[in-house]
Amino acid sequence: MVSAATVFFVLAINQDVYNSTSPPAITWHVLLRKIYSVAAFTIVGFLFLRARGEYGKSRSLGTGMLAVALYSALIEIAQFAIGVREGLVWNAVDVTCGALGGALGFVISAKRA
């Protein structure tokens, strides 16, 4: 879980990755990038919740959403620190994508339990 979260974190703050996954030539490039982020957050949420379950801790929807939303917020802070200025509305959208990914991770985790 930590390895996957670290890889996604590094990718999220890499400007080359950002540019290659969000080329302005594609009409819906922002939506495409948000879909990528939800997919990555779902993986992190799933792995986080599975790890919690293996250690005897509850796997709740709220826990998954909160954990991944906080992870997403950390990415937003790191992006801000390196000079990315998307604005608070887009930061909030990104953190919401994290919460959505955490919820989807919970759903997948619950089905595999």
C-alpha positions in Angstrom: 0.0 0.0 0.0 2.7 2.4 0.9 4.6 1.6 -2.3 1.6 2.3 -4.5 0.8 5.5 -2.6 4.4 6.7 -3.0 4.5 6.0 -6.7 1.2 7.8 -7.3 2.4 10.7 -5.1 5.6 11.1 -7.1 3.7 10.9 -10.4 1.2 13.5 -9.2 3.9 16.1 -8.6 5.9 15.3 -11.7 5.3 18.1 -14.3 6.3 15.9 -17.2 3.6 13.3 -16.2 1.1 16.1 -15.8 1.8 17.5 -19.3 1.7 14.1 -21.0 -1.6 13.0 -19.3 -3.3 16.3 -19.9 -2.4 17.6 -23.4 -4.5 20.7 -24.2 -5.0 19.3 -27.7 -7.5 16.8 -26.3 -10.8 18.5 -25.9 -11.7 16.9 -22.6 -8.1 16.8 -21.2 -9.1 18.0 -17.7 -11.9 15.4 -17.4 -9.5 12.7 -18.6 -7.0 13.7 -15.9 -9.7 13.6 -13.2 -10.7 10.1 -14.3 -7.0 9.1 -14.0 -6.9 10.5 -10.5 -10.1 8.7 -9.4 -8.6 5.4 -10.7 -5.4 6.0 -8.8 -7.2 7.0 -5.6 -9.4 3.9 -5.9 -6.3 1.7 -6.0 -4.8 3.5 -3.0 -8.2 3.3 -1.1 -8.6 -0.4 -1.9 -5.0 -1.2 -0.7 -5.4 1.0 2.4 -8.7 -0.7 3.4 -7.4 -4.2 2.6 -4.4 -3.5 4.8 -6.6 -2.2 7.6 -8.7 -5.4 7.4 -5.7 -7.6 7.5 -4.6 -5.9 10.8 -8.1 -6.4 12.4 -9.2 -2.8 12.0 -12.6 -1.9 10.5 -12.9 -1.2 6.8 -15.5 1.5 6.7 -16.7 3.8 3.9 -16.0 6.9 6.0 -12.5 5.7 6.9 -11.6 5.0 3.2 -13.0 8.3 2.0 -11.3 10.4 4.7 -7.9 8.6 4.4 -7.8 9.0 0.6 -9.1 12.6 0.7 -6.3 13.5 3.2 -3.8 11.8 0.9 -5.2 13.8 -2.0 -4.9 17.0 0.1 -1.2 16.2 0.7 -0.7 15.9 -3.0 -2.4 19.3 -3.5 0.0 20.8 -0.9 3.0 19.3 -2.5 1.9 20.5 -5.9 1.5 24.0 -4.5 4.9 23.8 -2.9 6.5 23.1 -6.3 4.6 26.0 -8.0 1.4 24.5 -9.4 -1.4 27.0 -9.0 -4.7 25.5 -9.9 -6.8 27.5 -7.5 -8.9 26.5 -4.5 -11.9 25.3 -6.5 -9.8 22.8 -8.5 -8.0 21.8 -5.3 -11.3 21.0 -3.8 -12.4 19.1 -6.9 -9.1 17.1 -6.7 -9.7 16.3 -3.0 -13.3 15.3 -3.8 -11.8 12.9 -6.5 -9.7 11.5 -3.7 -12.8 10.9 -1.5 -14.6 9.3 -4.4 -11.6 7.0 -5.0 -11.7 6.1 -1.3 -15.4 5.3 -1.6 -14.8 3.1 -4.7 -11.9 1.4 -3.0 -14.2 0.6 -0.1 -16.8 -0.9 -2.5 -14.3 -3.0 -4.2 -12.7 -4.0 -0.9 -16.0 -5.0 0.6 -16.9 -7.1 -2.4 -13.6 -9.0 -2.1 -13.9 -9.6 1.7 
